[in-house]
Amino acid sequence: MKIKIIHFITALEGGGAEKILFETISGLRGQFNHQVVVLSKRGAYCKKIEDIDISVEKISIRLLWKLLLSERNRYLIHSYLYHSHIVSLLFKLIGYHVIWSIHSSIINTVDFKIKLVSWLSYLVPNKIIYVSDFARNQHTQIGFTKQKSIVVYNGLDVNKFNNKNQCALAIDKSYTCIAMIARYHPIKDYSKFSSIASIALQLNPSCYFYLIGKGNNKSNKELLDLLEKHQLLDNVKLMGEVDDIAAILPCFDLLVSTSKSESFGLTIVEAILSNVNVSTINLPIMDELFEHCSPNMGELKDEDSAKIWLEKSKEKPNDALIQYANNYSLDQMIKSYKVIYRDYLK
């Protein structure tokens, strides 16, 4: 009988943690049995997971009762996000091994939820997996235990993201096409993006911008007001959530991020492997992943940042940057999770 991994997560929306959960299950389907348990059964990845014949079940008394009567050494609980980490205490109390994954970075104030998770880190998880040293250092500095921690870098299919892909959008290549892939959230700093983009458009009226991710749609009045304020409405396409990022990345001359903090930055790596140049502002994770080839510009005036965007849009990522990006493969990540799962289920 195969060991069962119960992947426990808040919901299955289109974020980085959900993507890694899906890729982990897909990569280890033949070696473990898998089940996904959620606090709320919603999100794009719910159907994707069910489409590969993995059950998705909402947490319930019935499920906990079933686990209470099951052999503890036949199951492992893998929790992915802060809310699910808190609730994973229930699995610990009935005697199961619990692993946490931390896919977030810390910015500004530490709220009660994160503080509670830091306290529980000493009691609940047998192991805490961080997606970068930067994320681990941030969390240990605010009180998470360091003793149980390990780093497993996120991985992506390096064969799927490559310079052989063709653009799947009907776009006018006479324009300078600049994209940002990020959910609409304060941490992504859309105000900074709009300010830099507005200046870039003044410097080069042939700029066209693509905003991709949850909340980037015409029903987001706050975003529309921001774009109107910076006179960008006629030069921005709001694409919302896109299922196949690999098919659209080759359409762009540059991928930018104005995010204030990231724990990894999957889309940056995906863009580089797709032979699309990238530009970030001041993300420590970029220095960790790419060392001397980091795409960070630093904290510059918006005018100077706009000039760098336009310069970078004329270039492709250099060979050294592509070589670094190739280090973060899906195969390596899957091998790491396989070892971790087997260690706790011997």
C-alpha positions in Angstrom: 0.0 0.0 0.0 1.4 3.4 -1.0 1.9 6.1 1.6 -0.7 9.0 1.3 0.4 12.6 1.3 -2.4 14.9 2.4 -1.7 18.4 0.9 -3.5 20.9 3.1 -4.0 24.5 1.8 -6.4 27.4 2.4 -7.8 27.4 -1.2 -6.6 26.6 -4.7 -6.3 30.0 -6.4 -3.7 30.9 -8.9 -0.7 31.7 -6.6 2.8 30.4 -6.4 2.1 28.0 -3.5 -0.8 26.5 -5.4 1.3 26.0 -8.5 4.0 24.3 -6.5 1.4 22.0 -4.8 0.1 21.0 -8.2 3.5 20.4 -9.7 4.6 18.3 -6.7 1.5 16.1 -6.9 1.9 15.7 -10.7 5.6 14.8 -10.3 5.1 12.3 -7.6 1.8 10.7 -8.6 3.3 7.3 -9.2 5.2 7.1 -6.0 2.7 8.3 -3.4 -1.0 8.5 -3.0 -2.2 12.1 -2.8 -5.2 13.9 -1.5 -5.8 17.7 -1.3 -7.7 19.1 1.7 -8.8 22.7 1.7 -10.4 25.2 4.0 -12.4 26.6 1.1 -13.0 24.7 -2.1 -12.4 27.4 -4.7 -9.8 28.5 -7.2 -8.4 27.6 -10.7 -6.3 24.8 -9.4 -9.2 22.9 -8.0 -10.3 21.7 -11.4 -6.7 21.1 -12.5 -6.1 18.8 -9.6 -9.4 16.9 -10.0 -8.6 16.6 -13.8 -5.5 14.4 -12.9 -7.8 12.2 -10.7 -6.7 13.6 -7.3 -9.5 14.2 -4.9 -10.1 17.7 -3.4 -12.0 17.7 -0.1 -13.0 20.4 2.3 -11.8 19.8 5.8 -14.6 18.4 8.0 -15.3 16.5 11.2 -15.8 13.4 9.1 -12.3 13.7 7.6 -10.7 14.2 11.0 -12.6 11.2 12.4 -11.4 9.1 9.5 -7.8 10.1 10.2 -8.3 9.5 13.9 -9.0 5.9 13.1 -6.2 5.5 10.6 -2.6 4.3 10.9 -0.5 7.3 11.6 2.6 6.0 9.7 0.6 5.7 6.5 -0.1 9.4 6.2 1.9 12.7 6.1 0.3 16.1 6.2 1.9 18.8 4.1 0.5 22.3 4.8 1.2 25.3 2.5 -0.1 28.7 3.7 -0.4 30.6 7.0 -4.1 29.9 7.6 -3.7 26.2 6.9 -0.6 26.1 9.1 -2.8 27.3 12.0 -5.5 24.7 11.4 -2.8 21.9 10.9 -2.6 21.9 14.7 -5.7 19.7 14.5 -3.7 17.0 12.6 -0.8 17.3 15.0 -3.2 16.8 18.0 -4.4 13.5 16.6 -0.9 12.2 16.1 0.2 12.9 12.5 3.5 14.1 11.2 3.1 17.6 9.7 5.3 19.5 7.3 4.9 23.2 6.6 5.9 25.0 3.4 6.5 28.8 3.7 5.9 30.5 0.3 5.6 34.1 1.6 7.9 37.0 2.4 7.5 39.4 5.3 7.0 43.1 4.7 6.3 46.0 7.1 4.3 44.9 10.2 3.9 41.4 11.5 0.2 40.8 12.2 -1.3 38.5 14.8 -1.8 35.7 12.3 1.9 35.5 11.4 2.8 35.8 15.1 0.5 32.9 16.0 2.1 30.8 13.2 5.5 31.6 14.6 4.5 30.4 18.0 3.0 27.2 16.5 6.2 26.6 14.5 7.8 25.2 17.7 4.9 22.8 18.3 3.2 21.7 15.1 5.6 21.0 12.2 8.2 18.3 12.1 9.9 20.2 9.3 9.5 23.7 7.8 10.3 24.1 4.1 11.2 27.5 2.9 11.5 28.4 -0.8 14.6 30.5 -0.3 17.2 31.4 2.3 15.8 35.0 2.2 12.3 33.7 3.3 13.9 31.5 6.0 16.0 34.4 7.4 13.0 36.7 7.4 10.8 34.3 9.4 13.5 33.2 11.9 14.1 36.9 12.6 10.5 37.4 13.7 10.4 34.3 15.9 10.0 31.2 13.8 12.1 28.2 15.0 15.2 27.7 12.9 15.9 24.2 14.1 13.4 22.4 11.8 14.0 24.5 8.7 15.2 23.5 5.3 15.3 25.3 1.9 13.9 23.8 -1.2 13.9 26.2 -4.1 10.9 26.4 -6.3 11.3 24.6 -9.6 9.8 25.0 -13.0 9.8 22.9 -16.2 12.8 24.3 -17.9 11.7 22.5 -21.1 8.4 24.2 -21.1 9.8 27.7 -20.8 12.3 28.1 -23.6 13.2 30.4 -26.5 11.5 28.0 -29.0 8.0 29.0 -27.9 6.0 31.2 -30.2 3.9 34.2 -29.1 0.2 33.1 -28.7 -1.2 36.7 -28.7 -2.0 38.8 -31.7 0.1 41.8 -31.0 1.7 44.6 -33.0 5.5 44.0 -32.6 6.2 47.5 -33.7 5.3 48.4 -30.1 7.7 48.0 -27.2 5.7 45.4 -25.2 6.3 45.5 -21.4 4.4 43.1 -19.1 4.0 42.7 -15.3 2.6 39.4 -14.0 1.3 39.9 -10.4 -2.0 39.8 -8.6 -3.4 43.2 -7.7 -2.2 43.7 -4.2 -0.5 46.5 -2.2 2.8 44.5 -1.9 3.1 44.5 -5.7 3.1 48.3 -5.7 1.0 49.1 -8.8 1.3 52.8 -7.9 5.1 52.5 -8.5 4.5 50.5 -11.7 2.0 53.2 -13.0 4.4 56.0 -12.3 7.4 54.4 -14.1 5.2 53.2 -17.0 3.8 56.7 -17.5 7.3 58.2 -17.8 8.4 55.3 -20.1 5.4 56.1 -22.3 6.4 59.8 -22.5 9.9 58.8 -23.5 8.7 56.2 -26.0 5.1 56.7 -27.2 5.3 53.2 -28.8 5.2 51.5 -25.4 2.3 49.1 -24.6 1.8 47.5 -21.2 0.2 44.1 -20.3 -1.0 43.5 -16.7 -1.5 39.9 -15.9 -2.8 38.3 -12.8 -5.8 38.2 -10.4 -7.5 41.6 -10.1 -6.1 43.0 -13.4 -9.5 43.5 -15.1 -11.9 46.2 -15.9 -14.0 45.5 -12.8 -11.2 46.7 -10.6 -12.1 50.4 -10.3 -9.1 51.2 -8.1 -6.7 50.0 -10.8 -8.6 51.8 -13.5 -8.5 55.1 -11.5 -4.8 54.6 -11.0 -4.1 54.0 -14.7 -6.3 57.0 -15.6 -4.4 59.2 -13.2 -1.2 58.3 -15.0 -2.8 58.6 -18.5 -2.1 54.9 -19.2 -5.6 53.6 -20.1 -5.0 53.7 -23.8 -1.7 51.9 -23.6 -2.5 49.1 -21.1 -4.2 45.7 -21.7 -5.7 44.1 -18.6 -5.5 40.4 -19.1 -6.5 39.0 -15.7 -5.5 35.5 -14.8 -3.8 33.6 -17.7 -3.6 29.8 -17.6 -0.7 29.2 -19.9 2.0 31.8 -19.1 4.6 29.9 -21.2 2.5 30.7 -24.3 2.4 34.5 -23.8 5.8 35.3 -22.3 7.5 35.2 -25.8 5.2 38.1 -26.8 7.0 40.6 -24.5 10.2 42.6 -24.8 10.5 43.0 -21.1 8.9 41.6 -17.9 9.0 43.9 -14.9 8.2 43.7 -11.2 7.7 46.6 -8.9 7.0 44.3 -6.0 8.2 45.4 -2.6 9.0 41.8 -1.5 9.1 38.3 -2.9 10.0 35.0 -1.4 11.1 33.6 -4.8 9.7 35.1 -7.9 8.7 32.3 -10.3 7.6 34.5 -13.1 11.0 36.2 -13.3 12.7 32.8 -13.8 10.1 31.8 -16.3 10.6 35.0 -18.3 14.4 34.6 -18.4 14.1 31.0 -19.6 11.7 32.2 -22.3 14.4 34.6 -23.5 12.6 37.7 -22.2 14.6 40.3 -20.3 13.6 41.2 -16.8 13.8 44.2 -14.5 13.1 44.3 -10.7 13.6 47.2 -8.2 15.1 46.0 -4.9 14.3 42.4 -4.2 16.9 40.6 -2.1 15.7 37.2 -3.5 17.0 38.3 -6.9 20.5 38.7 -5.4 20.2 35.3 -3.9 19.0 33.5 -7.0 21.1 35.3 -9.6 24.1 36.7 -7.6 26.1 39.2 -9.7 23.5 38.8 -12.5 20.7 40.1 -10.4 18.1 42.1 -12.4 17.6 44.6 -9.5 17.9 48.2 -10.5 18.0 49.6 -6.9 16.0 52.4 -5.4 16.2 54.9 -8.3 14.1 57.9 -9.3 11.2 56.8 -11.4 12.6 58.7 -14.4 15.8 56.6 -14.2 13.9 53.4 -13.7 11.8 54.2 -16.9 15.0 54.7 -18.9 16.3 51.3 -17.7 13.1 49.6 -18.7 13.4 51.0 -22.2 17.1 50.1 -22.4 16.4 46.5 -21.2 13.5 46.1 -23.5 15.9 46.3 -26.4 18.1 43.4 -25.1 17.7 39.7 -24.4 18.8 38.2 -21.1 22.5 37.3 -21.2 23.8 33.8 -21.1 24.9 34.0 -17.5 21.4 35.0 -16.4 19.9 32.1 -18.3 22.4 29.7 -16.8 21.4 30.8 -13.3 17.7 30.4 -14.2 18.3 26.8 -15.4 19.4 25.9 -11.8 15.8 26.1 -10.6 14.4 23.0 -12.3 11.2 21.2 -11.5 13.1 17.9 -11.5 15.4 19.0 -8.7 12.5 20.3 -6.7 10.5 17.1 -7.1 13.5 15.0 -6.0 13.9 17.1 -2.9 10.3 16.7 -1.9 10.5 12.9 -2.5 13.4 12.6 -0.1 11.6 14.7 2.5 8.4 12.6 2.3 10.3 9.3 2.5 12.3 10.5 5.5 9.2 11.0 7.5 7.4 7.9 6.4 10.1 5.3 7.1 
